[in-house]
Amino acid sequence: MKYELIYHSVANENNTSQDIKDILKEAREFNLSKNITGCLLAYNNEFLQILEGEKVEVLSLYKNIVKDKRHIGPIILHQGEIQERVFPTWTMAYHEITDSELTQVKDVMNISEFEGFLTTMQKPTLAKKLFVSISKSMIQLVQ
């Protein structure tokens, strides 16, 4: 049985774009060696990350993440067993969400269309539901 952990944190104000590149390089190499997958989202100086893998490996990684000075206040939003990974091929996907992207999403579909689209997604795990919830909140901010 696989395990997932979702956490939120605030980026250190002194972070540079090189710091983000370093985080991603380190994460991708480490995650590949430990068979961990996941996704890191950044928006408005905040991080949201989902980690998936063997429980021992995921929890060990999170202990290291908590010590990382490139962000502050990590808080676990969810953790638990999963039957299958949501991001099986991503050692660490990354996307920085911009205000213009949120505006483009708003222009393309309204909230009810977005909700309808999201309910058709496969693998409705808590991780995906959390991403859906946060995505909807972000979109509502620009309406």
DRENPA-3360 file (N, C-alpha, C; in nm, 2 decimals, always signed):
BEGIN
1 = MKYELIYH = +0.08/-0.12/+0.00/+0.00/+0.00/+0.00/+0.09/+0.12/+0.00 ~ +0.06/+0.22/-0.09/+0.13/+0.34/-0.10/+0.08/+0.44/+0.00 ~ +0.15/+0.55/+0.02/+0.12/+0.65/+0.12/+0.13/+0.79/+0.06 ~ +0.04/+0.88/+0.10/+0.06/+1.02/+0.05/+0.06/+1.12/+0.16 ~ +0.13/+1.23/+0.14/+0.13/+1.33/+0.24/+0.12/+1.46/+0.17 ~ +0.04/+1.55/+0.22/+0.02/+1.68/+0.15/+0.05/+1.79/+0.26 ~ +0.13/+1.88/+0.22/+0.16/+1.99/+0.32/+0.16/+2.12/+0.25 ~ +0.15/+2.23/+0.33/+0.15/+2.36/+0.29/+0.26/+2.43/+0.37;
9 = SVANENNT = +0.33/+2.53/+0.30/+0.43/+2.61/+0.37/+0.44/+2.74/+0.30 ~ +0.52/+2.83/+0.36/+0.54/+2.97/+0.31/+0.69/+2.98/+0.27 ~ +0.71/+3.03/+0.15/+0.85/+3.04/+0.10/+0.92/+3.14/+0.18 ~ +1.05/+3.12/+0.20/+1.14/+3.22/+0.26/+1.15/+3.34/+0.17 ~ +1.14/+3.46/+0.22/+1.13/+3.58/+0.14/+1.26/+3.60/+0.06 ~ +1.37/+3.54/+0.11/+1.50/+3.56/+0.04/+1.53/+3.46/-0.07 ~ +1.43/+3.37/-0.09/+1.45/+3.27/-0.20/+1.46/+3.34/-0.34 ~ +1.55/+3.28/-0.42/+1.57/+3.33/-0.55/+1.52/+3.22/-0.65;
17 = SQDIKDIL = +1.51/+3.25/-0.78/+1.47/+3.15/-0.87/+1.57/+3.04/-0.88 ~ +1.70/+3.07/-0.84/+1.80/+2.96/-0.84/+1.77/+2.86/-0.72 ~ +1.72/+2.92/-0.61/+1.68/+2.83/-0.49/+1.57/+2.73/-0.54 ~ +1.48/+2.78/-0.61/+1.37/+2.69/-0.66/+1.43/+2.58/-0.75 ~ +1.52/+2.62/-0.84/+1.58/+2.53/-0.93/+1.66/+2.42/-0.85 ~ +1.73/+2.47/-0.74/+1.80/+2.38/-0.66/+1.71/+2.28/-0.59 ~ +1.60/+2.33/-0.53/+1.50/+2.25/-0.47/+1.45/+2.14/-0.56 ~ +1.42/+2.18/-0.68/+1.37/+2.08/-0.78/+1.47/+1.98/-0.82;
25 = KEAREFNL = +1.59/+2.02/-0.84/+1.70/+1.93/-0.88/+1.72/+1.83/-0.77 ~ +1.74/+1.88/-0.64/+1.76/+1.79/-0.53/+1.64/+1.69/-0.51 ~ +1.52/+1.74/-0.52/+1.40/+1.66/-0.50/+1.39/+1.55/-0.61 ~ +1.41/+1.59/-0.73/+1.40/+1.49/-0.84/+1.50/+1.38/-0.83 ~ +1.62/+1.41/-0.79/+1.72/+1.31/-0.78/+1.69/+1.22/-0.66 ~ +1.66/+1.28/-0.54/+1.63/+1.21/-0.42/+1.50/+1.12/-0.44 ~ +1.40/+1.18/-0.50/+1.27/+1.11/-0.52/+1.29/+0.99/-0.61 ~ +1.37/+1.01/-0.71/+1.39/+0.90/-0.81/+1.46/+0.78/-0.73;
33 = SKNITGCL = +1.56/+0.81/-0.65/+1.63/+0.71/-0.58/+1.54/+0.64/-0.47 ~ +1.43/+0.70/-0.42/+1.35/+0.65/-0.32/+1.21/+0.61/-0.37 ~ +1.19/+0.62/-0.50/+1.06/+0.58/-0.57/+0.95/+0.67/-0.51 ~ +0.97/+0.80/-0.49/+0.87/+0.89/-0.44/+0.83/+0.98/-0.56 ~ +0.70/+1.00/-0.57/+0.65/+1.09/-0.68/+0.57/+1.20/-0.61 ~ +0.54/+1.30/-0.69/+0.46/+1.41/-0.63/+0.45/+1.53/-0.72 ~ +0.40/+1.64/-0.66/+0.38/+1.76/-0.73/+0.40/+1.88/-0.63 ~ +0.47/+1.98/-0.68/+0.49/+2.10/-0.60/+0.43/+2.22/-0.67;
41 = LAYNNEFL = +0.33/+2.28/-0.61/+0.27/+2.40/-0.66/+0.32/+2.52/-0.58 ~ +0.34/+2.63/-0.65/+0.38/+2.76/-0.59/+0.28/+2.87/-0.63 ~ +0.23/+2.94/-0.54/+0.15/+3.06/-0.57/+0.16/+3.16/-0.46 ~ +0.18/+3.28/-0.50/+0.18/+3.40/-0.40/+0.27/+3.37/-0.28 ~ +0.39/+3.32/-0.31/+0.49/+3.29/-0.21/+0.46/+3.18/-0.11 ~ +0.37/+3.09/-0.16/+0.33/+2.97/-0.08/+0.35/+2.84/-0.16 ~ +0.38/+2.74/-0.09/+0.40/+2.61/-0.15/+0.29/+2.51/-0.11 ~ +0.25/+2.43/-0.20/+0.16/+2.31/-0.17/+0.22/+2.19/-0.24;
49 = QILEGEKV = +0.25/+2.09/-0.16/+0.32/+1.97/-0.22/+0.25/+1.85/-0.18 ~ +0.24/+1.75/-0.27/+0.19/+1.62/-0.25/+0.31/+1.52/-0.27 ~ +0.33/+1.44/-0.18/+0.44/+1.33/-0.19/+0.37/+1.20/-0.18 ~ +0.41/+1.10/-0.27/+0.36/+0.97/-0.27/+0.47/+0.87/-0.28 ~ +0.45/+0.76/-0.20/+0.55/+0.65/-0.20/+0.53/+0.56/-0.09 ~ +0.63/+0.49/-0.05/+0.63/+0.40/+0.07/+0.62/+0.49/+0.19 ~ +0.54/+0.45/+0.29/+0.52/+0.53/+0.41/+0.65/+0.58/+0.47 ~ +0.74/+0.48/+0.50/+0.86/+0.51/+0.57/+0.94/+0.62/+0.49;
57 = EVLSLYKN = +0.95/+0.60/+0.36/+1.02/+0.70/+0.27/+0.96/+0.83/+0.27 ~ +0.83/+0.84/+0.26/+0.76/+0.97/+0.26/+0.77/+1.04/+0.39 ~ +0.76/+0.97/+0.50/+0.77/+1.04/+0.63/+0.91/+1.08/+0.66 ~ +1.01/+1.00/+0.62/+1.15/+1.04/+0.63/+1.18/+1.17/+0.55 ~ +1.13/+1.17/+0.43/+1.15/+1.29/+0.34/+1.09/+1.41/+0.41 ~ +0.97/+1.40/+0.46/+0.90/+1.51/+0.52/+0.98/+1.56/+0.64 ~ +1.04/+1.48/+0.72/+1.12/+1.52/+0.83/+1.23/+1.61/+0.78 ~ +1.29/+1.58/+0.67/+1.40/+1.66/+0.61/+1.34/+1.79/+0.55;
65 = IVKDKRHI = +1.22/+1.78/+0.49/+1.16/+1.90/+0.44/+1.13/+2.01/+0.55 ~ +1.09/+1.96/+0.66/+1.06/+2.05/+0.78/+1.18/+2.13/+0.82 ~ +1.30/+2.07/+0.80/+1.43/+2.13/+0.84/+1.48/+2.23/+0.74 ~ +1.42/+2.23/+0.62/+1.47/+2.31/+0.51/+1.44/+2.46/+0.54 ~ +1.54/+2.54/+0.53/+1.53/+2.69/+0.56/+1.47/+2.77/+0.45 ~ +1.45/+2.71/+0.33/+1.40/+2.78/+0.22/+1.25/+2.80/+0.22 ~ +1.19/+2.75/+0.33/+1.04/+2.78/+0.36/+1.02/+2.77/+0.51 ~ +0.91/+2.82/+0.55/+0.88/+2.83/+0.69/+0.73/+2.77/+0.72;
73 = GPIILHQG = +0.71/+2.72/+0.84/+0.58/+2.68/+0.88/+0.52/+2.57/+0.80 ~ +0.59/+2.47/+0.77/+0.52/+2.36/+0.70/+0.41/+2.29/+0.79 ~ +0.30/+2.27/+0.73/+0.18/+2.21/+0.80/+0.13/+2.10/+0.72 ~ +0.11/+1.98/+0.78/+0.06/+1.87/+0.71/-0.09/+1.89/+0.70 ~ -0.15/+1.89/+0.58/-0.29/+1.90/+0.55/-0.36/+1.77/+0.55 ~ -0.28/+1.67/+0.50/-0.34/+1.53/+0.49/-0.23/+1.43/+0.48 ~ -0.25/+1.31/+0.54/-0.16/+1.20/+0.52/-0.24/+1.07/+0.54 ~ -0.20/+0.97/+0.46/-0.27/+0.85/+0.47/-0.24/+0.75/+0.35;
81 = EIQERVFP = -0.29/+0.63/+0.37/-0.27/+0.53/+0.27/-0.35/+0.55/+0.14 ~ -0.30/+0.52/+0.03/-0.37/+0.53/-0.10/-0.35/+0.40/-0.17 ~ -0.44/+0.37/-0.26/-0.43/+0.24/-0.34/-0.34/+0.26/-0.46 ~ -0.34/+0.38/-0.52/-0.26/+0.41/-0.63/-0.22/+0.55/-0.63 ~ -0.11/+0.58/-0.70/-0.06/+0.72/-0.70/-0.14/+0.80/-0.80 ~ -0.15/+0.93/-0.76/-0.21/+1.03/-0.85/-0.11/+1.07/-0.95 ~ +0.01/+1.08/-0.92/+0.12/+1.13/-1.00/+0.23/+1.03/-1.02 ~ +0.19/+0.91/-1.09/+0.29/+0.80/-1.09/+0.41/+0.82/-1.17;
89 = TWTMAYHE = +0.42/+0.92/-1.26/+0.54/+0.93/-1.34/+0.61/+1.06/-1.31 ~ +0.57/+1.13/-1.21/+0.64/+1.26/-1.18/+0.72/+1.25/-1.05 ~ +0.86/+1.25/-1.07/+0.94/+1.24/-0.95/+0.92/+1.37/-0.87 ~ +0.90/+1.48/-0.94/+0.86/+1.61/-0.87/+0.81/+1.71/-0.98 ~ +0.69/+1.71/-1.01/+0.63/+1.80/-1.10/+0.63/+1.94/-1.03 ~ +0.64/+2.05/-1.10/+0.65/+2.18/-1.04/+0.57/+2.28/-1.13 ~ +0.49/+2.36/-1.07/+0.43/+2.47/-1.15/+0.41/+2.59/-1.06 ~ +0.45/+2.70/-1.10/+0.43/+2.83/-1.03/+0.30/+2.89/-1.10;
97 = ITDSELTQ = +0.20/+2.90/-1.02/+0.07/+2.96/-1.07/+0.08/+3.11/-1.06 ~ +0.05/+3.17/-1.18/+0.06/+3.32/-1.18/-0.09/+3.37/-1.18 ~ -0.10/+3.50/-1.15/-0.23/+3.57/-1.15/-0.28/+3.57/-1.29 ~ -0.20/+3.58/-1.39/-0.25/+3.58/-1.53/-0.31/+3.45/-1.57 ~ -0.25/+3.34/-1.52/-0.30/+3.21/-1.55/-0.44/+3.19/-1.48 ~ -0.46/+3.25/-1.36/-0.58/+3.24/-1.30/-0.69/+3.32/-1.38 ~ -0.65/+3.43/-1.43/-0.74/+3.51/-1.51/-0.77/+3.44/-1.64 ~ -0.68/+3.37/-1.70/-0.71/+3.30/-1.82/-0.80/+3.19/-1.79;
105 = VKDVMNIS = -0.79/+3.12/-1.68/-0.88/+3.01/-1.65/-1.02/+3.07/-1.63 ~ -1.03/+3.18/-1.56/-1.16/+3.25/-1.54/-1.22/+3.28/-1.68 ~ -1.14/+3.33/-1.77/-1.19/+3.36/-1.90/-1.24/+3.24/-1.98 ~ -1.18/+3.13/-1.96/-1.22/+3.01/-2.03/-1.34/+2.94/-1.98 ~ -1.35/+2.93/-1.85/-1.47/+2.86/-1.79/-1.51/+2.92/-1.66 ~ -1.64/+2.92/-1.63/-1.68/+2.97/-1.50/-1.67/+2.86/-1.40 ~ -1.69/+2.89/-1.27/-1.67/+2.79/-1.17/-1.75/+2.66/-1.19 ~ -1.88/+2.67/-1.23/-1.96/+2.55/-1.24/-1.90/+2.46/-1.35;
113 = EFEGFLTT = -1.85/+2.52/-1.46/-1.79/+2.44/-1.57/-1.66/+2.37/-1.52 ~ -1.58/+2.45/-1.44/-1.46/+2.40/-1.38/-1.49/+2.28/-1.29 ~ -1.59/+2.29/-1.20/-1.63/+2.19/-1.11/-1.67/+2.06/-1.19 ~ -1.75/+2.08/-1.29/-1.79/+1.97/-1.38/-1.68/+1.90/-1.44 ~ -1.58/+1.98/-1.49/-1.46/+1.92/-1.55/-1.38/+1.83/-1.44 ~ -1.37/+1.89/-1.32/-1.29/+1.82/-1.22/-1.36/+1.70/-1.17 ~ -1.49/+1.69/-1.17/-1.56/+1.57/-1.12/-1.54/+1.45/-1.21 ~ -1.50/+1.48/-1.34/-1.48/+1.37/-1.43/-1.34/+1.31/-1.43;
121 = MQKPTLAK = -1.25/+1.37/-1.34/-1.12/+1.32/-1.33/-1.11/+1.18/-1.27 ~ -1.02/+1.10/-1.32/-1.00/+0.97/-1.26/-0.93/+0.98/-1.13 ~ -0.94/+0.87/-1.05/-0.87/+0.86/-0.92/-0.90/+0.97/-0.83 ~ -1.03/+0.98/-0.78/-1.07/+1.09/-0.70/-1.02/+1.08/-0.55 ~ -0.88/+1.08/-0.53/-0.83/+1.07/-0.40/-0.84/+1.20/-0.33 ~ -0.81/+1.19/-0.20/-0.82/+1.32/-0.12/-0.71/+1.42/-0.17 ~ -0.60/+1.37/-0.22/-0.50/+1.46/-0.27/-0.56/+1.54/-0.39 ~ -0.62/+1.47/-0.48/-0.68/+1.54/-0.59/-0.79/+1.63/-0.55;
129 = KLFVSISK = -0.87/+1.59/-0.45/-0.98/+1.67/-0.41/-0.93/+1.80/-0.34 ~ -0.81/+1.79/-0.27/-0.75/+1.91/-0.21/-0.70/+2.00/-0.32 ~ -0.64/+1.95/-0.42/-0.59/+2.04/-0.53/-0.71/+2.10/-0.59 ~ -0.82/+2.03/-0.61/-0.94/+2.09/-0.67/-0.99/+2.20/-0.58 ~ -1.00/+2.18/-0.46/-1.05/+2.28/-0.36/-0.97/+2.41/-0.37 ~ -0.83/+2.39/-0.36/-0.74/+2.50/-0.37/-0.75/+2.58/-0.50 ~ -0.76/+2.50/-0.61/-0.77/+2.56/-0.74/-0.90/+2.64/-0.75 ~ -1.01/+2.59/-0.70/-1.14/+2.67/-0.70/-1.12/+2.79/-0.62;
137 = SMIQLVQ = -1.06/+2.79/-0.51/-1.04/+2.91/-0.42/-0.96/+3.01/-0.50 ~ -0.86/+2.97/-0.57/-0.77/+3.06/-0.64/-0.85/+3.13/-0.75 ~ -0.93/+3.05/-0.82/-1.01/+3.10/-0.93/-1.11/+3.20/-0.88 ~ -1.17/+3.17/-0.77/-1.27/+3.27/-0.71/-1.21/+3.40/-0.67 ~ -1.08/+3.40/-0.64/-1.01/+3.52/-0.60/-1.01/+3.62/-0.72 ~ -1.01/+3.57/-0.84/-0.99/+3.66/-0.96/-1.13/+3.69/-1.02 ~ -1.24/+3.64/-0.97/-1.37/+3.67/-1.03/-1.42/+3.80/-0.99;
% end
